[in-house]
Every structure is written in structure tokens, then in C-alpha cells.
Amino acid sequence: MQLREVMFEWADSYDTKDWDRLARVVAPYVSLKYIGVSDIAEFEEEYLHKDTYLALVAWPGFLGDPLVKTQHLIGLSKFRKISPTEAIGYHQIRAAHQRYTDETKTTVKENGNGHALVRIKYRKVGGGVWPWSSPGEWKWAGIETNIRWNEGPFENIFQFEKNGNFIEWMKFWRQGNEKEQRSLN
């Protein structure tokens, strides 16, 4: 039950652009594998700090764009417990995206919808090893997309170049991520 709640909070936080709510269900470090989502925005990172992930999704060139509305519908799901602190969820998903012409959101400029099976990593954080310790909480710890197909000009939904150079942003993101990894080793 906790894993379903985490997945719901993740999806609905994206759709409502409630980044504080999203922060409450995200693990301290996440992995991202967005492949096949869009020719423009394919990326893969194994070890990404929560704050960097939140900055990425809330970025105005991505989901933080006020002219983009989404609805991430989760279909059937199955879960596999890997260890007492790790689980994997497999979720059918349809992610509807609309770009509007202006902030009145009365005229749709573009529609782009993705149909996929996503593999979500869950990690139990907090808690302790002693019997009297708190049990910890399940958190969203990563995504791997397996896109079945996209509908519409999906590449026109996100305006990476208009809201800042996405390639430069990704370089900055990766540099910060590499520094974090080195400091942890």
C-alpha cells in the first residue's frame, strides 16, 4: 500500500507542479533513465542528488513550464521486493501533455502523449537497525522508461531552447553530480 501511495504522490505532484509535495516522497538520491521519451531530452544518470532532480523537473524548460499541463495516469502495477529496504514497481503509464499558446490556457498549441511501461525504484529511508527503531518510509528512488509509443509532436511540448539551453543545463547538472559522487567516495 505504501508503494502505491508514493507512486500516486509522484505522478500527481508532476501534474499539479507541486514541487514541495514531490520532495516529500523522493529519496535522497535517485537514478533516472529517460530513453525514448523525446529525441531532445534523453538522458541517463545513475546517482543524482534529490535537490538536483527536483531542480530538473521544476525547470521552466521541462515540467515547470507554466504553458505545459500533464496528466500521468498509472494503469496496472506489480511490485517486487528486492530487500527489506528496496523494491521495484512496474507500472503501465499514459502521460498526456499539452502545450498552450499563452497563460490563459484557452488554446492548445500542441498535444503529445506517451504510452509506456515504467520501472520505478523504491527505497526505504530512515528508521534504524534496532527493534525499537522507527520502520522508515518508502520513497521514490528512480525511473526507467520503456516507451511503447508516443502520439503527437512530443518534441514540441517542452521548449528546452526557449527557456534556457538544455544542453548547457545538462552539462552543469552532470558536473555537480560528478562532484557529489567524488565527495562520497
C-alpha positions as CSV (number, residue, x, y, z in Angstrom):
1,M,0.0,0.0,0.0
2,Q,2.8,2.5,0.8
3,L,4.4,2.0,-2.6
4,R,1.1,2.8,-4.4
5,E,0.8,5.9,-2.3
6,V,4.3,7.0,-3.2
7,M,3.6,6.4,-6.9
8,F,0.4,8.4,-6.7
9,E,2.1,11.3,-5.0
10,W,4.9,11.3,-7.5
11,A,2.6,11.4,-10.5
12,D,0.1,13.9,-9.1
13,S,2.9,16.2,-7.9
14,Y,4.2,16.3,-11.5
15,D,0.7,17.1,-12.8
16,T,0.0,19.8,-10.2
17,K,3.5,21.2,-10.3
18,D,3.7,20.8,-6.5
19,W,7.4,20.5,-6.1
20,D,7.3,20.6,-2.2
21,R,4.9,17.7,-2.3
22,L,7.2,15.8,-4.7
23,A,10.2,16.5,-2.4
24,R,8.4,14.7,0.4
25,V,8.3,11.4,-1.5
26,V,11.7,11.4,-3.2
27,A,14.7,9.5,-1.8
28,P,17.9,11.4,-1.0
29,Y,19.5,10.0,-4.2
30,V,17.7,8.8,-7.4
31,S,18.5,7.3,-10.7
32,L,17.0,8.4,-14.0
33,K,16.9,6.7,-17.3
34,Y,14.7,8.7,-19.7
35,I,15.2,6.9,-23.0
36,G,12.8,7.2,-25.9
37,V,10.8,9.9,-24.2
38,S,11.9,12.6,-26.7
39,D,14.8,12.9,-29.1
40,I,15.7,16.2,-27.4
41,A,15.6,15.1,-23.8
42,E,17.1,11.6,-23.5
43,F,19.4,11.3,-20.5
44,E,20.6,8.7,-18.0
45,E,22.1,9.3,-14.6
46,E,22.6,6.6,-12.0
47,Y,23.3,8.7,-8.9
48,L,21.6,12.0,-8.7
49,H,21.0,14.1,-5.6
50,K,17.4,14.8,-4.7
51,D,17.8,18.6,-5.0
52,T,19.2,18.3,-8.4
53,Y,16.4,16.0,-9.6
54,L,13.8,18.4,-8.2
55,A,15.5,21.4,-10.0
56,L,15.5,19.4,-13.2
57,V,11.8,18.5,-13.2
58,A,10.7,22.0,-11.9
59,W,12.9,23.7,-14.5
60,P,10.9,26.1,-16.9
61,G,12.2,24.2,-19.9
62,F,10.7,21.0,-18.6
63,L,7.7,20.3,-16.3
64,G,8.0,23.7,-14.6
65,D,6.9,25.4,-17.8
66,P,3.6,27.3,-17.0
67,L,2.3,26.6,-20.5
68,V,2.6,22.8,-20.1
69,K,-0.1,20.7,-18.4
70,T,0.3,17.0,-17.9
71,Q,-1.6,14.0,-16.5
72,H,0.3,10.9,-15.7
73,L,-2.2,8.1,-15.5
74,I,-1.0,4.9,-13.8
75,G,-2.6,1.7,-15.0
76,L,-1.9,-1.8,-13.7
77,S,1.1,-2.2,-11.5
78,K,3.2,-5.0,-10.0
79,F,5.8,-4.9,-7.3
80,R,8.9,-6.9,-6.4
81,K,10.6,-6.6,-3.0
82,I,14.3,-6.8,-3.6
83,S,15.4,-6.4,0.0
84,P,14.0,-5.0,3.3
85,T,14.8,-1.5,2.0
86,E,14.5,-1.8,-1.8
87,A,11.6,-2.6,-4.1
88,I,10.8,-2.3,-7.8
89,G,7.5,-1.3,-9.3
90,Y,6.4,-1.9,-12.9
91,H,3.7,0.5,-13.9
92,Q,1.7,1.0,-17.1
93,I,1.5,4.7,-17.7
94,R,-0.1,7.1,-20.1
95,A,1.4,10.6,-19.8
96,A,-0.7,13.2,-21.5
97,H,1.0,16.5,-22.3
98,Q,-0.5,19.8,-23.6
99,R,1.3,23.0,-24.5
100,Y,-0.9,26.1,-24.5
101,T,-0.4,29.3,-26.6
102,D,-0.4,31.5,-23.6
103,E,-1.0,31.6,-19.8
104,T,-4.8,31.9,-20.2
105,K,-4.7,28.2,-21.2
106,T,-7.7,28.6,-23.5
107,T,-6.0,27.4,-26.8
108,V,-4.0,24.2,-27.1
109,K,-0.9,24.6,-29.3
110,E,0.4,21.0,-29.2
111,N,-0.6,17.6,-27.7
112,G,1.9,14.9,-27.0
113,N,1.1,11.7,-25.2
114,G,3.4,8.9,-24.1
115,H,2.5,5.3,-23.6
116,A,5.0,3.3,-21.6
117,L,5.9,0.7,-19.0
118,V,8.0,2.4,-16.4
119,R,10.2,0.7,-13.9
120,I,10.2,2.6,-10.6
121,K,12.8,2.1,-7.9
122,Y,11.6,2.5,-4.3
123,R,13.9,2.8,-1.3
124,K,13.0,2.7,2.4
125,V,14.8,5.6,4.2
126,G,15.1,6.5,7.8
127,G,14.5,4.0,10.6
128,G,17.2,2.1,12.3
129,V,18.5,-1.4,12.8
130,W,17.2,-1.8,16.4
131,P,13.8,-3.4,17.1
132,W,12.6,-0.2,18.8
133,S,13.7,2.0,15.8
134,S,11.2,3.6,13.5
135,P,10.5,1.4,10.5
136,G,11.4,4.1,7.9
137,E,9.4,5.4,5.0
138,W,9.2,4.2,1.4
139,K,10.4,6.8,-1.1
140,W,10.5,7.2,-4.9
141,A,14.1,6.5,-5.9
142,G,14.2,6.4,-9.7
143,I,12.7,5.7,-13.0
144,E,13.5,3.8,-16.2
145,T,11.2,4.4,-19.1
146,N,10.3,1.7,-21.7
147,I,8.3,3.8,-24.2
148,R,5.8,1.8,-26.3
149,W,4.9,4.7,-28.5
150,N,4.3,8.5,-28.4
151,E,1.4,10.3,-30.0
152,G,1.7,13.8,-31.5
153,P,4.7,16.0,-31.9
154,F,6.1,15.2,-28.5
155,E,9.3,17.1,-29.2
156,N,7.2,20.4,-29.4
157,I,5.8,20.1,-25.9
158,F,8.9,21.1,-23.9
159,Q,10.7,24.3,-25.0
160,F,14.2,23.5,-23.9
161,E,15.9,26.1,-26.1
162,K,13.4,28.9,-25.4
163,N,13.7,28.5,-21.6
164,G,17.5,28.2,-21.4
165,N,19.9,26.0,-23.3
166,F,19.1,22.4,-22.2
167,I,22.5,21.1,-23.3
168,E,24.3,23.7,-21.1
169,W,21.9,22.9,-18.2
170,M,22.7,19.2,-18.5
171,K,26.4,19.9,-18.5
172,F,26.0,21.9,-15.3
173,W,23.9,19.2,-13.8
174,R,26.4,16.4,-14.7
175,Q,29.3,18.4,-13.3
176,G,27.6,18.9,-10.0
177,N,26.6,15.2,-9.9
178,E,30.2,14.1,-10.6
179,K,31.4,16.4,-7.7
180,E,28.9,14.8,-5.4
181,Q,30.0,11.3,-6.4
182,R,33.7,12.1,-5.8
183,S,32.9,13.6,-2.4
184,L,31.1,10.4,-1.3
185,N,33.9,8.0,-2.4
